[in-house]
Amino acid sequence: MQRLQAFKYELRPNCEQERQMRRFAGACRFVFNQALALQKANHEMGGQFIGYVAMAKHLTVWRNGSETPWLKDAPVHPLQHALKDLDRAYRNFFAQRAAFPRFKKKGQRESFRYPDPKQIQLDQANGRIFLPKLGWQRYRNSREALGTLKNATVSCNGGKWFVSIQTEREVEPPVPKASSAIGIDVGINRFATMSDGSHLVPLNSFKKHEARLRRHQRAMSRKVKFSQNWKKAKARVQRLHARIGNVRRDYLHQATSAISQNHAMVCIEDLQVKNMSKSAAGSAEQPGKNVRAKSGLNKAILDQGWAEFRRQLDYKLAWNGGLLIAVPPQNTSRTCPACGHVSADNRQTQARFACVQCGYEENADMVGAMNILARGHRVAARGEAVSQARPARARRAASAKQEPTEATESGAMPLRAVGIPCL
């Protein structure tokens, strides 16, 4: 079977190469925004959607025009790929898979891609890579890139430049080494509770750095905007944001790798994280209620990284021959696993579950994980497509997962208890 995989490395450019990469990223951003403005103007005049082939002709005019001659300094393939990104964004919007495309801002997600592998040369033995109009660059060769090179994406994060190399290679069909199945209930006080009784403590990367981040942001607000001191303060804020994200991703990779290697089937809730973390501020005419409490809950949800946790589990289980099953999340923490009685009175606090009908008692998150595993078995037994049990998304509704506000849980198990090294 064919496997596409990306290998990301930190680049070590010289001053001229770094200056050129910033110019190339700016050129791609300009082309994207220019094409988006053209699409909007064309729509307002009653015209039809401009496809990539027709839009590429406008790119030729922009490159040869007298107003933007600097576009010729950038390689043409990344500029063309910026148009393809816009075309894909529009098609995702038409298919209701994403929101309407927005204009890109300077300093946010600076990147550009070389789609032609014939123009890229990778010298792993000497830790260097050749990119068009940039020449040979050193990079931190942290691991070997396996397979045939397909494309390369250059990006900037926290003041550092990275190259992500996508490769393709033939691998044997994966055979799972484990035979067990497990249900996972994600939460705030417990990041992930397993149906076998173990659980992972939350990392709370943003919460640990929040005071420091607030201090840097306050110092940045006191500077004159776009001054040299303001730019230095902004760089400190960006570096701290990058560190928060890197620590969170490292934690999730360790957790998902251990879970995917030790279990053949993993059942999780089909949570709509985007809907769960929406703002409750409302509008001036209809202001929201409990805005401060909802804001804190949103911050805690996004700090856990539930969506990234599911994404990593999905592809890692596929690589190891396992299955990921997403089940409806309704009443998973209110259903008694002993008698099946469903009631909101069964779970009155964050930690305690006590069935009002049969008297069964257990940790509430543990009960949720057990119910998730049972639903996963039923989904698999009925022959439904794995990871396709998505009734909440089909109805465009918010997830019905319940998270009481009180935090009474204690005695969480460290990562070493489930075979994951602590950070």
N, C-alpha and C positions, 0 to 999 in steps of 0.2 A: 504494500500500500504506500501511497505517496504522503509524505509529511512535510508541511510547510512550517518552518520555525524561524524565529528572529533571534539574533544574537546582538546584544547592545554593548557598545564599548565607549569609554571616555576618550575623546580626541585630545591631542596635545598640539594644537596649531601654533604657529608663530604669529607675530603681530599682524603681518600682512594677510595671512590666511584667515585669521579671525575677522579682520576688517572685511575681507571679501565675502565671507559667509554671512555676515550681517547684511551686506548689500544684496546678496542673492535672496536671503529670506525676505528682505524688504521689497524686492522686485516681485517675488511671488505673491506677497500680500497685496501689492498694488494691482497686479493683474486680477487677482481674485475679487477685490473690491470694485475694480473698474468693470469687470464682467457682471457682477451683481447689480451695480447701478444701471448698466445697460439693460439687463433683464427687467428690472423694475420699471424703467422708462418705457420700454417696449410694451410691457403689460398695461401700463396706464394709457397708452395710445391704442390699445385694443389688439395688439399684435399677438402672435402665437409664441410659444416657448422656443427659445433659440437653443438648438442642440449644440453638442461639442464641436462637430465638424464646421458648422457655420460660425461658431464663436472663435474657432482657431483662425479664421480669416481676419477677424478683428485684431487678433494678437499680432498677425503679420503687419497690419497697418500701424499698430502702436509701436512696434519695434522699429519700423522704418520712418515713423513720423518725426517731425522736427521738435515736438513738445516733449517727447520721452525718448531721446536717443540713448539714454543710459540703460535702457532695457537690453540693448545689444550686448552690454558687458556681461550679463548673466547668461548661463547656459540655457538653451531653448527648451530642452526636455523638462526641467523642473517647472518652467513657466507653463508649458502645455499641461503638465500634471496638475497644476493649480486650477486650470479650467476643468479638468476631469473631476477634481474634488468638488467644484461647484455644481457640475452636472449631476454627480452622485448625490449631493445634498438636496438638490431639487427633486430628484426622483424618490429619495427617501421621504421627502415632505409630501409628494403626491400620493405615495403609498401609505401615508399616515404612520410612518415609522420614526419620524423625527420632526422637530419644530422647523419653522421657516428659517432659511439661511440668514445669518447675520454678518455684518461687516466685521472684518478682523481689525484688531487694534495692535499698535506697535508695542512690543515688549511682552505680548501674550502668545504663547505657543508658537514661537518662532521656529519654523522648520521648512525644509524643501526636500524633494525626493528625486533621485536619479533612477528612472525606471528601466534604463537599458543596461543590462549586465555586461555588454560588450565594451562599454566605456569605463568600466570599473575594474581595477586590478587590486587583488588582495594578497599581500605578502605576509602570511602569518608567521613565518619563520623569523622575520626581522621586525614584526610588530608594526607594520605600516600599511597604508591603503592609498591608492591613487584615485582621485576624483576629478572629473573634467573641470578645467579652469581653476582648480585649486592645487593640483599637483600631488606629490607624495606627502602624506601626513603620518606622524606617529600616533599610535593609540595604545591604550593600556590593554595588553593582550591577556585578559583574565581567564579566558577559556577558548577552546578550539571551536571554530565555526564549522559545523559538519554539513556536508551536502554541496550542491551546486548553487552558486550565487545567483539570485534573481533580481534584486534591487537593493538600494541603499537609501536610507532616510537620515538626513542630518538635522539635528534639533538642538535647541538651547534650553537649559533648565538650571536655574539658580546661578547664572553666570558661567556655567560650564557647557561645553559643546560635546555632543554625543553622536555616534553613528550607529544606526540599527540596520544590520545586514540580514535580509531575509534569504533563506536558503530552502532548497527542495531536495529531498533524498528519499530513497526507497528503503522501507523498513519492513520487518516481518510483522504480520498481524499480531497485535498484542494478546497475550494470554494472562488473565489475572492470576497473581500469585496468592491472593487471599480469597476466601470463600464466604466471608461474613457480610452481613448487611447491617446498616446503622441508620438511625434517624437523628437529625441535628436540628435543634431549636436555637435560633440566634436571639440575643437579647442585649440589654444594656448592662445590667449588673454581672451577668455571665455572658461572655461573648458567644460561646457555642456550648450548648449542653447536649451530650451524647445520650442515646438511649441505653447504652451499657453502663451508665452511672458516672462516667467521667465528664469533665467540662474544662473549658479553657477560660482563663481569666482575661478580662479585656486589657488591651494595651493602653488605650486612651492617649495616643501620640499627641494629638492637638491639645488636649487638656493639660498635659505635662509641660508643654511649651507655651501655653496661652499667656501667662503673665509676662514672659520674656517677649513674646510677639507683640503684646499690647504696648510694652515699653518702647520697642523699636518703632511701632506705628505712630505712637504719640510724638516721638522725637522727629519722625519724618514729617508730621503735620505742621511742626513749628518752622520748618525750613521754607525758604522761598522756592516756589514750584519751578522745576526745571533748572535750578541752580546746581553747581557742582556738589555742594553739600547735600542737597535734596537727592541727587542721583546716588550718592554714596549711601545715604540712609535707605533709599529704595532698594539698593543692592543687598543691604543687610536683611531687609524684610524678605526679599526673594530667596535668599540663601536659607533663611529659617523655614520658610514654606517648603522649600525643596527637601530639607532635612526631615520635616514632619511627614511628608509623603513617602520618602525613602524608608523611614523607620516602619511606617505602617505597611508598606508593600513587603518589606523583609519579613515581618511577623506573619502576614497572610501567606507568603510563600512557604514558610516553615510549617505552618499549620496545615495548609492544603496538601503539601507533599506527604506529610505523615498520614493524613486521612486517606488519600488516594492510594497509597501503597499498602495500607493495612486493611482495606475494605473493598469488596467487589461491587457493592451497591450502596449508594448513599442517597438518602431521601431528605429533602429540604422543603421548606415552605416557598410557595410561589409569591414572594413579597414584592409589592410595587413600591420600591424604596423612594422613587421620585414623588409618588403621591403621598407617602407617609411623612416625607420631610418638607412638604409645602408650607409656606408661610401662612400664619393665621392672622396677619395684621389687618386684612380686609381693605376697605376703602374709606374715604372720608364720610361718605353717605352711610355705609354699613361697616363700621369698625368691628374688628374681631374681638373675641373673648379669650381671656387667659393667654394673651399674646406672649408674655414673658415666660410662662411655663412651657408653652408650645415651642418657643424659640430655643429654650434649653434642651428640650427633647429632640428637636431637629438637629441641633449641634451634636448631641450624643450619638444619634443614629448615624450621621455622616462620619463621625469620628471612628466608628467601628469598621466601616468599609464592607457592609453586607453585600453590595452588588459586586465588588471586586472579589470577595470571597467566593461567591457563586460562580463568577466567570472563571476563576482559576480552578475550582473544583471540576468544572465542566470539561475543560480540555485536558487536565491532568488525569482524570478518570478515563477519558477516551484513550489517552496514550498508554495507560496501564491495563486496558481491557475491561474497565469497570463501567458502571452505569450511574448516571445522575438522574433522579426522578424528582420532579417538582410537583407538589401536591397542593390542593387548595388550603389556604391557611385558616379558614373559618372555624372558630371554636376548638382549635387544637389544644388550648390550655384550659378549656372549660368542660371537656368531655372526660368522664371517668373511664379509665382503661379497664376497670374491673366489671362494671355493670353497664356502661355505655350511657349513663344519664348525663344530659347536657343541661347546664344551668350556670348563669353568671354568679350564683351564690357559691358555687364550688370553689371559686378562686376569689377570695376577698382581699388578699395581699399579694405582693410580688413573689414571695417565697413559698407560701403555704397553699397546698391544695387539699381540700377536705370535702369529699362527696357528701352531699346532704341526704342522699338516698341510702347508700350502703355503708357510709362511714370510712371509705378508703382514704388514706392520707399518704401524701408524698410531696416532694418538692415540685412546685408548679412547673418549672422549666423542664424537669425530668418527665413529668406527665406529658407535656407538650411534645418532647422528643419521642416518647413511646407511641403517642397517637400519630405522629408524622410517619414513623416507621410502619405502623399498621396500615395507614392510608397508602403508603408507597407499595406495600405488598398487594393491596387491592388494585391499584393502578396497573401494576405489572401483570397481575393475574387476568385482568380484563383485556389485556393486549393493546392498551392505549400506547401511543407513541411516547417514548421516554423524553422527559423535559418539555412535553407539549401540553400538560394539564394546566391550562391557563384560563380558567373561567373569569377571573377578575379582570385580566387584561382584555379579554374579548368584550366585556361589558364596559370597559373604560372606567372601572370603579377603583376606589382606593382599597388597599388591603385591609382585611378585618382583623389583623393581629392585634391582640390586646396587650398593652404594657402599662400596668399600674404605676403610678408616680412614686409610691413609697419605695425606698431602697433599704430592705432589711436583711438582704442576703449576706452571709459571711462564710469564712472558711473555704474560699475557692481553691481549687487544685492548681498547682503550678504547672507550667508546660511540661516539665520533666516527667510528670505523672502519666502523660500519654505519649511519651517518647519524642517530645519536641524540645530542643534545647532552648533555655530561657535567654532572652536578649539582655 
